[in-house]
Amino acid sequence: MANITGVTRGGTPYEPTFVTELNAANCIGCGRCYKVCPRKVFELVERSEDDEAYDEDEDNCMVMILADAQDCIGCGSCSRVCPKQCHTHKPLAAGA
């Protein structure tokens, strides 16, 4: 199955890249990706005590997770605002 492609208003074809992973170990829980995402793909949750990045005395007790990656529209806003480059994006086929 071929990857999803689109066409800009000016007629230029493009291939969007969709968020497929989020590196929780690097995530600082700042919420920037959550705030810019137009589709509510992310959710901010508390880190588990088993998480190696967990430190109850630090401000990093929250972490972002992918709540609904299937709803990603491939705009890339999340990766542009992330100070830790936690997001992985790939071109995908419909339904993948």
N, C-alpha and C positions, 0 to 999 in steps of 0.2 A: 504494500500500500504506500502511496506517495505521501510525502510530508505536506502539511497544510501550507498553502501559499496565499498571498493576497496581492492587491494592486493599490497603490497610493492614488489619491485623488488626481494626481498628475499623470497617472498611467504607468508608473514605474512598478514592476513586480518586486515583491520582497517575500522573504521566508521568516516568519516570526519564530522566536525561540521562547519556549515555555519553561517555567520553573519546575525542576524535577527533584531537587534536593535542597536541604538547608543544613549547613554545618553547625549543629548545636554547640559543639565544643568551642567554636570561635564566636558564637553569638553573645552579645552583651545585653540583650533584652531591651534595647533602646526604643523599639516600637516604630522606628522610621518606616520600615517596609509595610507595616500594618497600616500606618496612616496614609501612605500614598497609593496603596492597592485599591483599585476601583471595584474589585470583585470579592473581597473578604476571603482571600486565599490563605491568610495567616491568622494565627491565634497566639496570644501571649499567655504563657502558663508558668507556674512555678517549677523550678528545677527540682528534680528528686534528690534526696540526700545521697543517692548512689552515684550521681553525676560527678565526675572528677572536677568539673568547673564550679561545683556548688561550694559556697562559703557563706554561712549565715551572717558573718560579720561584714561581708562586702555587699556592694550594691548589685552584684550579678546573680541574685537568687531567682531572676526571671529569665525565660528563654522563649524564643519564637519557635513555633512549629508550623508545619504545613497542615492547615485544617481542611482545605479542599483544593488540592493541586489541579484537579480536573476542571476547575472553574477559571483557571489562568487564561488570560487572553493574549499573552505573549508581549505585553507592552514594555517590559524590562524596567519599569519604574523602581521596583524593589532593589534591584542590583545597583542602580545608579545612586541611591541614597544610603546604601549600607556601608558604614565605615570599616567593616571587617571583611567585606567580600564573602559573605556566607552563602550566597545563592549560586546554584548550578542551573544553567539553562541549556536546553537542547531543542532543535527543530523536531517536531513530532507529527505523526499521522493522526488524523481524526480518530478519536476514541482510544488512543494509546495512553 
